[in-house]
Amino acid sequence: MNVGWFGIGSGLAADAEGVAEVAAAAEDLGYESVWVGEHPVLIDPQAPPSPLAPTSEMLDPVPTLAYVAARTGRIRLGTGIIILPLRQPLILAKQLASVDVLSGGRLIVGIGVGYVPGEYEAIDVPFRTRGERADEYIEAMRSVWCDEHPHYDGATVGFSGIQCYPRPLQPGGPPIHGSGMSRAARRRSVTMAQGWYGFYLDLERTAEAIAELAELEREHGRPAELGPLEITITPPAGPIDAATAAAYEDLGVHRLVLSRDFADLAGAPDPERRGELLREMERTAAELHLS
C-alpha cells in the first residue's frame, strides 16, 4: 500500500518555504505522494458548512504542484481535491497537462464538487448544476488531452475546432480520482474515474464506502479502459500505527494520505508548527517502514 501526505499549500505550509520543506521531506522519507486541497474562497464570517476561518491561507493547487514538481524528483503530486465545477474546463485541462509535463508525468487529479453553496455564489456558478458540470468537465478535459480532434457538446460546456498542446505525458491524461460521500459522487468515480478518494474516514466508514463502490460497479458497470478502481483514503487526523495501516490495506485501500491535525490546515505559515509537523512525518515514516 502506498502512503502519501496531505496538506501542503495550506495553513502552516502555505508559503514557498513550507511547501518546499514539507514536499522535500516527504520525498526523502519515502512517502509516495503529496496532496494539496482547495477552497478558492472562504466564507466571511465563517458559517457551516465552511470548514475554515476566512483568513486561513490556502495556495491554489495548480501552481503549488508545479512548484513542488520543480523542487522534487520522484514523489507523485495529487490534488486533494480540485472543486471541478468551479473551474473552466479547457483552462484547467491546459493547466493540469502543463503540470504533468513539467513533473515528468507525476500528477494525480483528485476532483470533487464541493459542499459550500457560498463558494459557488461568489464565483457565479449555480450550486444545483455541480454534478452535471463535473460529469461533463471530466469528459471535456479527456477530449482535450486525448482526442485527435478535441470536441464536446454538452449542456454546460461545448467546443470544437481546437487543439491544445502539449498533451499530458501520462497516456490518457493524468489519472482522475473522484471524491465525495454521496452515492452520485461514488457513481462518478466508478463509471468515469481511475480512483476514488475518501477524506477523513475511519475503518468502519471506509468499509461501508468500499461496499457501496462495489455495489455501484455491479449496478452500472465499469469501462475497461479505466482499469481497477484505485481506493485512496485520508484517515481522521492524528498518529497512525502499522496495525491500523494494515487494517486499511486489508479492506482494499491502495493508498493512505495522512495528516497530523486539521488545525495544521488553518491559519498562516508557521515555522515552529511546521517543525512539529516534520517530526510527526518522520515518526510516521519510521512506524510504517516507508524507506
Residue pairs with C-beta under 8 A, 6 or more apart in sequence:
1 245
1 248
1 249
1 253
1 254
1 255
1 256
2 32
2 33
2 254
2 255
2 256
3 30
3 31
3 32
3 245
3 255
3 256
3 257
3 258
3 288
3 290
4 26
4 31
4 32
4 33
4 34
4 35
4 76
4 78
4 232
4 255
4 256
4 257
4 258
5 22
5 26
5 31
5 33
5 34
5 35
5 257
5 258
5 259
5 281
6 34
6 35
6 37
6 80
6 234
6 257
6 258
6 259
7 13
7 22
7 35
7 36
7 37
7 259
7 264
7 265
8 18
8 19
8 22
8 23
8 34
8 35
8 36
8 64
8 68
9 19
9 36
9 37
9 58
9 59
9 60
9 61
9 64
10 36
10 37
10 56
10 57
10 58
10 59
10 264
10 265
10 266
11 56
11 57
11 58
11 263
11 264
11 265
11 266
11 267
11 268
11 269
11 270
12 18
12 264
12 267
12 268
12 269
12 270
12 273
12 274
12 277
13 19
13 21
13 22
13 264
13 269
13 274
13 277
14 57
14 58
14 59
14 268
14 269
15 57
15 269
16 67
17 269
17 271
18 269
18 271
18 274
19 59
19 64
19 67
19 68
19 71
20 67
20 68
20 71
21 274
21 278
22 34
22 274
22 277
22 278
22 281
23 34
23 68
23 71
23 72
23 75
24 71
24 72
25 278
25 281
25 282
26 34
26 75
26 281
27 72
27 73
27 74
27 75
28 291
29 281
29 282
29 285
29 290
29 291
30 285
30 290
30 291
31 75
31 281
31 285
31 290
32 75
32 76
32 255
33 75
33 76
33 77
33 78
33 108
33 255
33 257
34 68
34 75
34 76
34 77
34 78
35 78
35 79
35 80
35 110
35 257
36 59
36 61
36 64
36 65
36 77
36 78
36 79
36 80
37 58
37 61
37 80
37 81
37 265
38 58
38 60
38 61
38 79
38 81
38 82
38 83
39 50
39 51
39 52
39 58
39 83
39 116
39 119
40 60
40 83
40 86
40 119
40 123
41 119
41 122
41 123
42 50
42 52
42 53
42 54
42 55
42 56
42 58
43 50
43 54
43 116
43 118
43 119
44 54
45 54
46 52
46 53
46 54
47 118
49 115
49 116
50 116
50 118
50 119
52 58
52 265
52 266
53 266
53 267
55 267
55 268
56 265
56 266
56 267
56 268
57 267
57 268
57 269
58 265
61 79
61 82
62 79
62 82
62 92
62 95
62 96
62 99
65 77
65 79
65 99
65 103
65 107
66 98
66 99
66 102
66 103
68 75
68 77
68 103
69 77
69 99
69 102
69 103
69 104
69 106
70 102
74 106
75 106
76 106
76 107
76 108
77 99
77 103
77 106
77 107
77 108
78 107
78 108
78 109
78 110
78 177
78 257
79 108
79 109
79 110
79 111
80 110
80 179
80 197
80 199
80 234
80 257
81 110
81 111
81 112
81 177
81 179
81 197
82 92
82 109
82 110
82 111
82 112
83 111
83 112
83 113
83 114
83 119
84 92
84 111
84 112
84 113
84 133
84 134
84 137
84 138
85 113
85 114
85 120
85 125
85 129
85 130
85 133
85 134
85 137
86 114
86 119
86 120
86 123
86 125
87 137
89 136
89 137
89 140
89 141
89 144
89 157
90 140
90 141
90 144
90 157
90 159
90 162
90 164
92 137
92 141
93 140
93 141
93 144
93 145
93 164
94 144
94 164
96 107
96 109
96 141
96 168
96 173
96 174
97 144
97 145
97 164
97 166
97 167
97 168
97 173
98 166
99 107
100 106
100 107
100 168
100 169
100 170
100 173
100 174
101 166
101 168
101 169
104 169
105 168
105 169
105 170
105 174
107 168
107 170
107 174
108 174
108 175
108 177
108 195
109 174
109 175
109 176
109 177
110 176
110 177
110 178
110 179
110 197
110 232
111 134
111 138
111 176
111 177
111 178
111 179
111 193
112 134
112 178
112 179
112 180
112 185
112 197
113 130
113 131
113 133
113 134
113 180
113 185
114 120
114 130
117 127
120 126
120 127
120 130
121 127
125 133
129 156
131 184
131 185
131 188
132 155
132 156
133 156
133 157
134 188
135 188
135 192
136 152
136 154
136 155
136 156
136 157
137 156
137 157
138 176
138 188
138 192
138 193
139 152
139 154
139 192
140 152
140 154
140 157
140 159
141 173
142 172
142 173
143 150
143 151
143 152
144 150
144 162
144 164
145 167
145 168
145 172
145 173
146 167
146 172
146 173
149 160
150 159
150 160
150 162
150 163
150 164
151 159
151 160
151 161
152 158
152 159
152 160
153 160
167 173
168 174
172 225
175 193
175 194
175 195
175 230
176 192
176 193
176 194
176 195
177 189
177 193
177 194
177 195
177 196
177 197
177 230
177 232
178 185
178 186
178 188
178 189
178 192
178 193
178 195
178 196
178 197
179 185
179 189
179 196
179 197
179 198
179 199
180 186
180 188
181 198
181 209
183 212
183 216
186 196
186 209
186 212
186 213
186 216
187 216
187 220
189 195
189 196
189 213
189 229
190 196
190 213
190 216
190 217
190 220
190 222
190 229
191 216
191 220
191 221
191 222
191 223
192 226
193 226
193 229
194 226
194 227
194 229
194 230
195 229
195 230
195 231
195 232
195 254
196 209
196 213
196 229
196 230
196 231
196 232
197 232
197 233
197 234
197 257
198 205
198 206
198 209
198 231
198 232
198 233
198 234
199 234
200 234
200 235
200 236
200 237
201 209
201 233
201 234
201 235
201 236
202 235
202 236
203 244
203 247
203 248
203 251
206 233
206 248
206 251
206 253
207 251
210 231
210 251
210 252
210 253
213 229
213 231
217 229
222 229
230 254
230 255
231 252
231 253
231 254
231 255
232 253
232 254
232 255
232 256
232 257
233 248
233 253
233 255
233 256
233 257
234 256
234 257
234 258
234 259
235 244
235 248
235 256
235 258
237 259
237 260
237 261
237 262
238 260
238 261
239 280
239 283
239 284
240 256
240 258
240 284
240 287
240 288
241 287
242 287
242 288
242 289
245 256
245 288
248 256
258 284
259 265
260 276
260 277
260 280
260 281
264 273
264 277
285 291
